[in-house]
Amino acid sequence: MPVGSSGRRRRGPRAELNYWPAFVDALSTLLLAIVFLISVFMVGQFFLSRELSSRDTVLDRLNRQISELTDLLSLERSSRRALEDNLNSLQSTLQSAQADRARLQNLVESGGEAQGRASELTTALEGERQATGRAMSQVEILNQQIAAMRRQLAALEEALNASESRDKDSQARIADLGSRLNVALAQRVQELARFRSDFFGRLRQILGNRQDVRIVGDRFVFQSEVLFPAGQATLRPEASGELDRIASALVELEKQIPPDIPWVIRVDGHTDSRPIATAQFPSNWALSAARAIAVVQAFAARGVAPQHLLAAGFGEYQPIDLGNTDEAFSRNRRIELKLTER
């Protein structure tokens, strides 16, 4: 079975001079800004959703109270109509009793029996008057209850208006927060882009025009054979000089970048598509990760702060050449350095 990184060492094609680093830096900056804007938008949506959820809860509670008060008001109105009907009936009875009393007074002179009847009717009339008085008292109580419910409805409406006003204030604060975060993000992205450009310029001076080191987008790409023997993750002794110079540039970069900017040098290990299966490296993933870790450890040993180093193994899954030739395999076996946000 062929070993994943055991292809014959060949010199890569002469690196072509890239005239567009500034254009690539601008695209990278734009992508970072877009990603952050999306993050800010999601944060804003989260706070807005929480504010709206609180508002909906208050509105639901107010609507339930209004519904209960409306039902109570409807019941009281029904009771009031019944009392008014009863009062009208009592008034009709009173009028009838008064008419009867008038007739009885005319008959008083006709005898004692008529006078007794008049006395009974008078007593009944007095009872009716007392019942009418009680009914009027109940109507007055109902009127007071209706007035109290109207005051409660007014207070609820005022509370609802205050809640809507708070929602508007919250939305305005969220919009202001998003604007300030956008400004801060743009400043940080610009600062990191400036340091990235300086770092790339320094690496170009260190590495010169070597054919086995290329610039691909925002990354420096080293052929694996420059740093490692075939199928191994132990650094070549002759790679020590270049690692020293790169580590020195990283140490100098750490002094220049403000501590509040989160950044790392990401070291990516890649292999070709030919499988490897050894006791030390059961897969291309294991080999690529081991090589990235070896480079990261070499930088840390040369004074680079570990919190600014990141190792990643991609195996054969991120090829830059889809061919099946030895030259394509050699191009895909590589170590990449990238200055990026943490």
Phi and psi in degrees as a GROMACS rama.xvg file:
@    title "Ramachandran Plot"
@    xaxis  label "Phi"
@    yaxis  label "Psi"
@TYPE xy
-71.904  148.303  PRO-2
-89.0516  139.533  VAL-3
-57.856  -35.0892  GLY-4
-122.001  31.9258  SER-5
-101.123  15.4728  SER-6
-63.8925  153.559  GLY-7
-61.8246  139.698  ARG-8
-71.0256  122.699  ARG-9
-130.811  153.384  ARG-10
-77.9927  131.688  ARG-11
-69.8258  165.898  GLY-12
-61.8057  149.461  PRO-13
-55.8016  125.177  ARG-14
-63.7885  133.464  ALA-15
-87.97  141.437  GLU-16
-68.7311  127.89  LEU-17
-92.6024  116.664  ASN-18
-89.2531  3.12437  TYR-19
-120.33  31.8662  TRP-20
-62.0618  -38.2843  PRO-21
-63.8177  -38.9821  ALA-22
-63.9957  -40.7603  PHE-23
-66.8795  -40.5397  VAL-24
-60.281  -41.5768  ASP-25
-63.1877  -42.6704  ALA-26
-62.6744  -41.8507  LEU-27
-61.823  -43.989  SER-28
-61.3636  -43.3248  THR-29
-61.5917  -42.078  LEU-30
-62.8465  -43.3875  LEU-31
-61.9717  -41.3599  LEU-32
-63.0387  -41.6261  ALA-33
-63.4516  -43.2513  ILE-34
-60.2695  -43.7932  VAL-35
-67.0791  -40.8732  PHE-36
-58.3249  -40.6252  LEU-37
-62.5843  -41.3659  ILE-38
-62.6198  -44.0722  SER-39
-62.5878  -41.3917  VAL-40
-60.2996  -40.1382  PHE-41
-66.2138  -40.4148  MET-42
-62.5014  -45.6012  VAL-43
-58.9478  -41.607  GLY-44
-62.5263  -36.487  GLN-45
-64.0345  -48.9666  PHE-46
-66.52  -39.1284  PHE-47
-63.6519  -41.9806  LEU-48
-62.1764  -39.1917  SER-49
-66.571  -40.5372  ARG-50
-63.978  -44.1664  GLU-51
-65.7436  -37.1624  LEU-52
-62.999  -41.5944  SER-53
-63.7654  -39.668  SER-54
-65.1942  -42.6816  ARG-55
-62.0186  -36.8487  ASP-56
-63.0852  -44.9282  THR-57
-63.8853  -42.8076  VAL-58
-62.8584  -41.5055  LEU-59
-61.5239  -42.8352  ASP-60
-64.7947  -42.0185  ARG-61
-64.6639  -40.2561  LEU-62
-63.6967  -38.8155  ASN-63
-64.2587  -41.7501  ARG-64
-64.2688  -41.2299  GLN-65
-63.1643  -40.8001  ILE-66
-62.8719  -42.2268  SER-67
-64.5868  -43.9185  GLU-68
-64.7823  -37.0445  LEU-69
-63.6516  -41.4763  THR-70
-63.4735  -43.394  ASP-71
-63.4951  -40.7773  LEU-72
-63.7078  -40.7684  LEU-73
-62.1047  -41.9448  SER-74
-63.7954  -43.433  LEU-75
-65.392  -37.1747  GLU-76
-63.6241  -39.2771  ARG-77
-63.2155  -43.0725  SER-78
-63.5427  -38.6988  SER-79
-65.3191  -41.3584  ARG-80
-62.4252  -38.7249  ARG-81
-63.9861  -41.4487  ALA-82
-66.4599  -37.6636  LEU-83
-64.9765  -39.3792  GLU-84
-62.4607  -41.7741  ASP-85
-62.8841  -40.8446  ASN-86
-63.199  -42.2548  LEU-87
-61.5874  -40.4363  ASN-88
-63.8647  -41.294  SER-89
-64.9786  -39.5409  LEU-90
-64.087  -39.2806  GLN-91
-63.5297  -41.5668  SER-92
-63.0037  -40.8083  THR-93
-62.1921  -43.7258  LEU-94
-61.911  -40.3495  GLN-95
-65.1487  -40.5883  SER-96
-65.0111  -39.999  ALA-97
-62.2336  -39.393  GLN-98
-63.587  -41.9446  ALA-99
-63.5865  -38.7449  ASP-100
-63.2283  -39.3617  ARG-101
-63.6323  -41.4161  ALA-102
-66.4486  -38.3968  ARG-103
-66.5953  -37.2295  LEU-104
-62.1974  -32.1436  GLN-105
-71.0261  -25.2989  ASN-106
-96.2002  -2.40801  LEU-107
-57.6549  -38.7068  VAL-108
-68.3542  -18.5216  GLU-109
-79.869  -11.7255  SER-110
157.69  167.226  GLY-111
-69.039  -30.2812  GLY-112
-63.6362  -41.1732  GLU-113
-66.3143  -36.5499  ALA-114
-65.9925  -38.7238  GLN-115
-63.5543  -39.7853  GLY-116
-62.9615  -38.8389  ARG-117
-65.2712  -38.3393  ALA-118
-63.7354  -42.1002  SER-119
-61.8045  -43.3918  GLU-120
-65.038  -35.346  LEU-121
-65.2161  -42.9725  THR-122
-60.8283  -44.1171  THR-123
-62.141  -38.1952  ALA-124
-64.4474  -39.5794  LEU-125
-64.2106  -39.3079  GLU-126
-62.9561  -39.9035  GLY-127
-64.4794  -38.1357  GLU-128
-63.428  -42.0613  ARG-129
-63.0222  -41.1478  GLN-130
-63.0278  -38.8274  ALA-131
-64.7494  -38.9649  THR-132
-62.5508  -42.7169  GLY-133
-62.947  -40.9941  ARG-134
-62.1474  -40.2904  ALA-135
-64.9147  -36.3308  MET-136
-63.7355  -42.1445  SER-137
-63.4988  -39.2542  GLN-138
-63.447  -38.6582  VAL-139
-65.2501  -40.7089  GLU-140
-62.5365  -41.7739  ILE-141
-62.9195  -39.7546  LEU-142
-62.3711  -39.8538  ASN-143
-65.4002  -40.4983  GLN-144
-64.1752  -40.281  GLN-145
-63.0322  -41.0445  ILE-146
-63.2711  -40.7569  ALA-147
-63.4651  -41.1748  ALA-148
-64.7839  -36.5773  MET-149
-64.0952  -39.4765  ARG-150
-64.5859  -39.4078  ARG-151
-63.5915  -41.4981  GLN-152
-61.9166  -39.9601  LEU-153
-64.1282  -41.0133  ALA-154
-64.6248  -39.8041  ALA-155
-64.279  -40.7736  LEU-156
-63.9812  -39.0584  GLU-157
-64.7012  -40.3142  GLU-158
-64.4013  -38.096  ALA-159
-64.2598  -42.8261  LEU-160
-63.6652  -39.1493  ASN-161
-64.6398  -38.1586  ALA-162
-63.8768  -42.4594  SER-163
-62.8481  -38.3674  GLU-164
-64.4979  -40.5461  SER-165
-64.5453  -36.8897  ARG-166
-62.443  -41.9715  ASP-167
-63.4654  -41.6803  LYS-168
-63.0003  -39.8674  ASP-169
-64.0231  -42.2681  SER-170
-62.993  -39.1809  GLN-171
-65.1345  -40.3938  ALA-172
-65.4572  -38.541  ARG-173
-64.0858  -42.7757  ILE-174
-62.899  -41.0016  ALA-175
-65.161  -40.3697  ASP-176
-61.9885  -42.6147  LEU-177
-61.3864  -40.538  GLY-178
-63.5109  -43.806  SER-179
-66.8311  -37.7316  ARG-180
-65.1669  -37.5348  LEU-181
-62.864  -42.6844  ASN-182
-63.7846  -44.3959  VAL-183
-63.2404  -41.1707  ALA-184
-62.1845  -45.092  LEU-185
-60.2249  -40.1459  ALA-186
-64.9938  -43.7228  GLN-187
-66.1268  -40.0711  ARG-188
-63.9916  -41.6512  VAL-189
-63.9329  -41.7052  GLN-190
-64.3422  -45.4491  GLU-191
-65.1314  -37.2637  LEU-192
-63.6964  -38.1012  ALA-193
-65.3087  -44.0598  ARG-194
-66.8479  -34.5628  PHE-195
-63.7488  -42.6999  ARG-196
-62.7476  -43.2538  SER-197
-62.22  -42.4699  ASP-198
-64.4953  -43.3103  PHE-199
-62.7222  -40.5755  PHE-200
-63.0656  -39.9616  GLY-201
-64.6305  -41.6912  ARG-202
-65.0021  -36.9255  LEU-203
-61.4815  -40.6217  ARG-204
-65.0692  -38.9101  GLN-205
-69.2209  -45.292  ILE-206
-86.7201  -20.1594  LEU-207
66.82  -142.509  GLY-208
-110.411  45.0514  ASN-209
-66.071  139.392  ARG-210
-76.0336  -22.498  GLN-211
-93.2579  9.46857  ASP-212
-127.955  125.497  VAL-213
-125.83  160.258  ARG-214
-107.004  119.916  ILE-215
-122.432  104.092  VAL-216
65.7766  -120.248  GLY-217
-104.33  27.0112  ASP-218
-130.987  149.365  ARG-219
-95.9856  130.203  PHE-220
-115.668  122.027  VAL-221
-107.496  132.491  PHE-222
-65.5829  139.182  GLN-223
-57.6926  -34.168  SER-224
-64.364  -19.2001  GLU-225
-68.0604  -34.5954  VAL-226
-108.125  -28.9346  LEU-227
-131.923  146.718  PHE-228
-68.1191  161.513  PRO-229
-60.6642  131.581  ALA-230
70.7047  14.0072  GLY-231
-126.697  165.063  GLN-232
-122.399  21.8279  ALA-233
-100.909  126.603  THR-234
-63.9922  141.606  LEU-235
-67.8269  143.606  ARG-236
-60.4183  -34.9964  PRO-237
-72.2143  -10.8033  GLU-238
-82.813  -7.67605  ALA-239
-61.2563  -39.4498  SER-240
-62.5008  -47.2177  GLY-241
-66.2793  -38.8913  GLU-242
-63.3437  -36.7142  LEU-243
-60.7484  -46.1738  ASP-244
-67.0048  -42.0483  ARG-245
-64.784  -42.6803  ILE-246
-60.9899  -38.7514  ALA-247
-62.4879  -40.4581  SER-248
-64.2661  -37.6156  ALA-249
-67.1348  -41.8879  LEU-250
-61.9026  -41.4738  VAL-251
-65.4121  -37.9973  GLU-252
-63.9187  -38.2537  LEU-253
-60.6365  -32.7426  GLU-254
-72.7097  -26.2686  LYS-255
-89.1546  -36.8456  GLN-256
-76.769  128.802  ILE-257
-58.8139  147.221  PRO-258
-66.2784  -18.7254  PRO-259
-84.3784  0.558166  ASP-260
-96.7035  115.169  ILE-261
-78.771  114.533  PRO-262
-142.594  157.986  TRP-263
-146.189  156.302  VAL-264
-96.4682  112.788  ILE-265
-92.3954  124.73  ARG-266
-105.143  114.108  VAL-267
-106.257  128.745  ASP-268
-100.696  135.922  GLY-269
-133.858  148.812  HIS-270
-125.421  174.164  THR-271
-84.3009  -177.62  ASP-272
-84.5155  -5.29239  SER-273
-75.6867  129.781  ARG-274
-70.2055  153.867  PRO-275
-131.141  142.22  ILE-276
-150.942  88.943  ALA-277
-122.292  170.851  THR-278
-63.0228  -35.1465  ALA-279
-82.404  -37.7733  GLN-280
-127.247  93.1019  PHE-281
-71.8637  -10.9294  PRO-282
-154.936  165.773  SER-283
-64.0202  -30.5127  ASN-284
-59.2751  -47.7641  TRP-285
-61.6735  -40.8799  ALA-286
-65.9859  -45.6587  LEU-287
-65.5778  -39.5783  SER-288
-66.8677  -41.2959  ALA-289
-62.358  -39.7063  ALA-290
-67.0842  -41.4126  ARG-291
-62.893  -41.856  ALA-292
-64.4873  -38.0454  ILE-293
-61.7614  -41.0636  ALA-294
-67.5905  -42.7699  VAL-295
-61.7205  -43.4756  VAL-296
-64.8257  -35.8891  GLN-297
-64.4973  -41.4347  ALA-298
-65.3273  -43.3353  PHE-299
-61.777  -38.4827  ALA-300
-66.7747  -20.5064  ALA-301
-98.6663  13.8292  ARG-302
104.438  -0.829565  GLY-303
-77.3868  134.555  VAL-304
-63.3042  128.598  ALA-305
-58.9179  -30.4168  PRO-306
-69.1158  -10.0685  GLN-307
-105.389  17.8925  HIS-308
-124.869  140.221  LEU-309
-140.649  128.994  LEU-310
-109.449  135.745  ALA-311
-139.887  137.306  ALA-312
-112.875  124.497  GLY-313
-108.677  -3.34504  PHE-314
57.9596  -138.093  GLY-315
-97.3859  11.4649  GLU-316
-91.1861  2.21666  TYR-317
-130.323  61.8863  GLN-318
-71.7565  150.799  PRO-319
-105.608  -7.24642  ILE-320
-137.753  118.016  ASP-321
-86.5094  4.35087  LEU-322
-73.4858  169.864  GLY-323
-113.597  20.6518  ASN-324
-90.5738  165.428  THR-325
-61.448  -34.5979  ASP-326
-65.2944  -41.7466  GLU-327
-64.8795  -42.2584  ALA-328
-60.3113  -40.8247  PHE-329
-65.021  -39.3326  SER-330
-65.6897  -34.932  ARG-331
-78.0814  -23.121  ASN-332
-81.4899  105.733  ARG-333
-157.002  163.095  ARG-334
-122.004  130.874  ILE-335
-117.023  140.112  GLU-336
-113.565  131.843  LEU-337
-141.941  128.54  LYS-338
-87.7198  119.143  LEU-339
-147.036  174.597  THR-340
-76.7328  151.621  GLU-341
